[in-house]
Amino acid sequence: MLLDAKMIYFSNFAKLAMQKLQDAIVRSNCILFAEIDMQFHDNEEFIKFVEKWTERYQLTLSPKERFKQKKKGHPTFDLIIKPNLVGDDDFTKDLIEIARNHPEQFAHSDFNFLNNSQSYLAFKFYLFCNIDSPQIYDGLIPIDQVNTTLKQYIDGVEKFSYVFDHPIQLGNYELVRLTQKRSIKDDLEGREKNAFDWTWRIGAESYSRVQKQGEVLINRWNQCIEKSEEEKQAYFEKHLSVLENYYGFRGVRKQVGTLWAKERKVFKAKYGEKYLPYYRPLKLSYVQRLKSGLEANAEPLEMIDHMKTAIKNTVKKR
């Protein structure tokens, strides 16, 4: 496929990064991945690191060159970079303060974005490897053998894992492979294996936490029965808002909807139909297809400027 050409993606935003991570598996057939946590002392260190990986993994091949690599049986790579540029991060807070109180200094071309805080900005580097082999796609070749072979061809290559053995995680979410139920088409075509799909789900820790929260609230509802109408209306709101604020990926929506239905069933069984309106229906959002404000295969300095712009936009909104 010549369309699959852009191999370096950078995103400040979690939802966009999650879509790109899913694309790497679903659209680019990258079954091998390595996840690396990084911090950099300054802009130059970041730039040199990205340039080193770009050269090592040939991340800016043309569509034609990449197609030839695949046909020859050579690996091709995709890289997704996600900085932890979020509101509750110490580095982010410091840079927002500089942009607000010293806008001229912040906007200057020689401002060292990554070296103006007592804290370091954390980065996630997600590196995907595609080897056009059915045995790789099915995970039939032991991963140690895959890594040993890659080392013979690429100096300093990262250690890869199969994505179905080690789910990719980002924040409260994990990217998982789900086996689909057999269809009539599967049986008619004589397929031995069920088809599968990839989707984002709420990670086990976050799901367990919100599930426990719901259980506690339901068990304590009898303490709220004699309270005012306003207090009863507000009782479940925080919990329901948490459920509604999970990202609206298909797998997440299914988890949230199932949990809500179970909690509502338990609530009705314990307290009857009378109080059900206080456990209102959810208003779940969908994650639309997002477009990055930064072109794929951007230069490292453009990535830094992109982060600076995000900080400046945050200051403008406050």
C-alpha positions in Angstrom: 0.0 0.0 0.0 1.6 3.2 -1.2 -0.8 5.3 0.9 0.9 4.3 4.1 3.8 6.6 3.9 3.9 9.1 6.8 5.7 7.5 9.7 6.4 10.1 12.4 3.4 11.4 14.3 3.5 13.9 17.1 0.5 14.8 19.3 0.0 16.9 22.4 -3.5 15.5 22.7 -4.3 12.1 24.1 -7.4 11.3 21.9 -5.4 12.0 18.7 -2.4 10.0 19.9 -4.8 7.1 20.7 -6.2 7.2 17.2 -2.7 7.1 15.7 -1.8 4.2 18.0 -4.8 2.2 16.8 -4.1 3.2 13.2 -0.5 1.8 13.5 -2.0 -1.6 14.2 -5.2 -1.6 12.2 -4.1 0.3 9.1 -0.4 -0.3 9.0 -0.4 -3.9 10.4 2.3 -3.2 12.9 2.1 -6.0 15.4 5.5 -5.4 17.0 5.9 -2.3 19.3 8.3 -0.8 21.8 7.2 1.8 24.4 9.9 4.1 25.7 9.7 6.8 28.4 12.0 9.7 27.9 12.9 13.1 29.4 15.2 15.7 27.9 17.4 18.3 29.5 16.9 20.8 26.6 15.7 21.3 23.1 19.0 20.1 21.5 18.9 16.8 23.3 15.3 16.2 22.1 16.2 17.2 18.5 19.2 14.9 18.4 17.3 12.0 19.8 14.5 12.2 17.2 17.1 12.7 14.5 18.9 9.6 15.7 15.8 7.5 15.6 14.7 8.9 12.3 18.0 7.7 10.7 18.1 4.4 12.6 14.6 3.3 11.6 14.4 5.1 8.2 11.3 7.0 9.3 11.1 9.3 6.4 11.2 6.9 3.5 9.1 7.9 0.5 5.9 5.8 -0.2 7.7 4.0 -3.0 10.8 3.3 -0.9 8.7 2.0 1.9 6.7 -0.3 -0.4 10.0 -1.7 -1.8 11.3 -2.4 1.7 8.2 -4.4 2.6 8.3 -6.4 -0.6 11.9 -7.3 0.0 11.0 -8.6 3.5 12.7 -5.7 5.4 11.0 -4.1 8.4 9.4 -0.7 8.2 8.7 1.5 11.2 6.2 4.0 12.6 6.9 6.4 15.5 4.3 8.2 17.6 5.5 10.8 20.1 3.2 11.9 23.0 4.5 14.5 25.5 2.8 14.7 28.8 1.8 18.3 28.3 -1.2 18.4 30.6 -2.6 20.9 33.0 -1.7 19.1 36.3 1.9 18.4 35.2 4.6 20.5 37.0 6.5 21.2 33.8 3.3 22.4 32.1 2.4 24.6 35.0 5.8 26.3 35.0 5.7 27.0 31.2 2.2 28.4 31.5 3.5 30.8 34.2 6.4 31.9 32.0 4.1 32.4 29.0 1.7 34.4 31.1 4.2 36.6 33.0 7.0 36.9 30.5 5.4 36.5 27.0 8.2 38.2 25.1 10.8 35.9 26.6 8.6 32.8 25.9 8.0 33.9 22.3 11.7 34.5 21.5 13.2 32.2 18.9 16.0 31.1 21.2 13.8 30.3 24.2 14.8 26.8 25.3 11.4 25.3 25.8 12.6 22.0 27.5 15.0 23.7 29.8 12.9 26.4 31.6 11.5 24.5 34.5 12.7 22.7 37.6 10.8 19.7 36.3 11.3 17.7 33.1 8.6 17.1 30.5 7.9 13.4 30.2 7.5 11.9 26.7 6.2 8.6 25.5 7.8 7.2 22.3 5.7 4.4 20.7 7.8 2.7 18.1 6.0 0.2 15.8 7.7 -2.4 13.5 6.1 -4.0 10.5 7.5 -7.2 9.0 5.2 -8.4 6.2 4.9 -12.0 7.4 1.8 -14.0 8.2 3.8 -15.8 11.0 4.5 -12.4 12.5 0.9 -11.3 12.2 -0.2 -14.4 14.0 2.5 -14.2 16.7 3.9 -17.6 15.7 7.6 -16.6 15.9 8.9 -16.3 19.4 9.5 -12.7 20.3 13.0 -13.4 21.5 13.8 -14.8 18.1 12.3 -11.7 16.4 14.4 -9.3 18.6 17.6 -11.3 18.1 17.1 -11.2 14.3 16.4 -7.5 14.3 19.6 -6.8 16.2 21.6 -8.5 13.4 20.2 -5.9 10.9 19.8 -2.7 13.0 22.4 -1.4 15.4 21.0 -0.3 18.7 17.5 -1.5 17.9 14.8 -1.4 20.6 13.4 -4.5 22.2 9.9 -5.2 20.7 6.9 -7.0 22.0 3.8 -8.4 20.3 0.9 -5.9 20.9 -1.5 -8.7 21.8 0.9 -9.9 24.6 1.4 -6.5 26.2 -1.5 -4.1 25.7 -0.6 -0.5 24.9 -1.6 1.8 27.7 -2.2 5.5 27.7 -3.5 7.2 30.8 -6.6 5.3 32.0 -6.9 3.4 28.8 -5.5 0.3 27.1 -5.6 -0.9 23.5 -6.8 -4.5 23.3 -7.6 -7.1 20.7 -11.1 -8.6 21.0 -12.1 -11.8 19.3 -15.4 -11.4 17.5 -18.2 -13.9 17.5 -18.3 -16.3 14.5 -20.5 -15.2 11.7 -22.3 -17.1 8.9 -19.7 -15.7 6.5 -16.9 -17.3 8.6 -18.6 -20.7 8.5 -19.4 -20.5 4.7 -15.8 -19.5 3.9 -14.4 -22.2 6.2 -12.4 -19.9 8.4 -10.7 -21.7 11.2 -10.0 -18.6 13.3 -12.5 -16.1 14.5 -12.0 -12.5 13.2 -10.7 -10.0 15.8 -10.8 -6.2 16.2 -8.8 -3.6 18.1 -10.4 -1.1 20.4 -9.6 1.2 23.4 -11.0 0.2 26.8 -10.8 1.6 30.3 -7.8 0.0 32.0 -8.4 -2.4 34.9 -7.3 0.0 37.7 -9.4 2.9 36.6 -12.4 0.6 35.9 -12.2 -1.0 39.3 -12.0 2.4 40.9 -15.1 3.8 39.3 -17.0 0.5 39.8 -16.2 0.6 43.5 -17.4 4.2 43.7 -20.8 3.2 42.2 -21.2 0.3 44.7 -20.5 2.6 47.6 -23.0 5.2 46.4 -25.7 2.7 45.9 -25.2 1.0 49.3 -25.3 4.4 51.0 -28.4 5.7 49.2 -30.7 4.9 52.2 -28.8 7.7 54.1 -30.0 10.1 51.4 -33.7 9.2 51.3 -34.7 11.8 53.9 -32.6 14.6 52.4 -33.9 17.4 50.2 -34.9 17.0 46.6 -31.9 19.0 45.5 -29.5 16.8 47.5 -31.0 13.7 46.1 -30.8 15.0 42.5 -27.0 15.8 43.1 -26.2 12.5 44.9 -25.1 10.5 41.8 -24.0 13.4 39.6 -20.3 13.2 40.3 -20.2 9.5 39.6 -22.3 9.8 36.5 -20.1 12.7 35.3 -17.1 10.5 35.7 -18.7 7.8 33.5 -19.7 10.4 30.9 -16.2 12.0 30.8 -14.4 8.8 29.7 -13.3 9.1 26.1 -16.0 8.0 23.7 -14.2 5.2 21.9 -16.3 2.2 21.0 -14.9 -0.2 23.5 -15.0 2.4 26.3 -18.7 3.3 25.5 -19.6 -0.4 25.7 -17.9 -0.7 29.1 -19.5 2.4 30.5 -22.9 1.5 29.2 -22.7 -2.0 30.6 -21.5 -0.7 34.0 -24.3 1.9 34.1 -27.0 -0.8 33.3 -25.7 -3.1 36.0 -25.6 -0.4 38.6 -29.1 0.8 37.7 -30.4 -2.8 38.0 -28.8 -3.2 41.5 -30.2 0.2 42.5 -33.7 -0.8 41.4 -33.5 -4.2 43.2 -32.4 -2.6 46.5 -34.7 0.5 46.5 -37.4 -0.1 44.0 -38.7 1.8 41.0 -39.5 5.0 42.9 -35.9 6.3 43.1 -34.7 5.2 39.6 -35.0 8.8 38.2 -32.2 9.9 40.5 -29.9 7.5 38.6 -30.4 9.2 35.3 -29.5 8.0 31.8 -26.0 8.8 30.5 -25.1 11.3 27.8 -22.2 9.6 26.1 -20.0 11.3 23.5 -18.3 9.8 20.4 -14.7 10.4 19.6 -14.8 11.8 16.0 -11.9 11.4 13.6 -9.4 14.0 14.7 -6.9 15.9 12.6 -3.5 17.0 13.9 -2.4 20.6 13.8 1.0 19.4 13.0 1.8 17.5 9.7 3.2 14.0 9.9 7.0 13.7 9.5 7.5 17.2 11.1 11.0 18.3 12.0 11.8 18.1 15.8 12.0 21.9 16.0 8.5 22.1 14.6 7.4 19.7 17.3 8.8 22.0 20.0 7.1 25.0 18.3 3.9 23.0 18.4 4.2 22.5 22.1 4.9 26.3 22.6 1.7 27.1 20.7 -0.3 24.7 22.9 1.0 26.6 26.0 0.2 30.0 24.5 -3.3 28.9 23.6 -3.8 27.7 27.1 -2.8 31.1 28.5 -5.2 32.8 26.1 -8.1 30.7 27.3 -7.6 31.5 31.0 
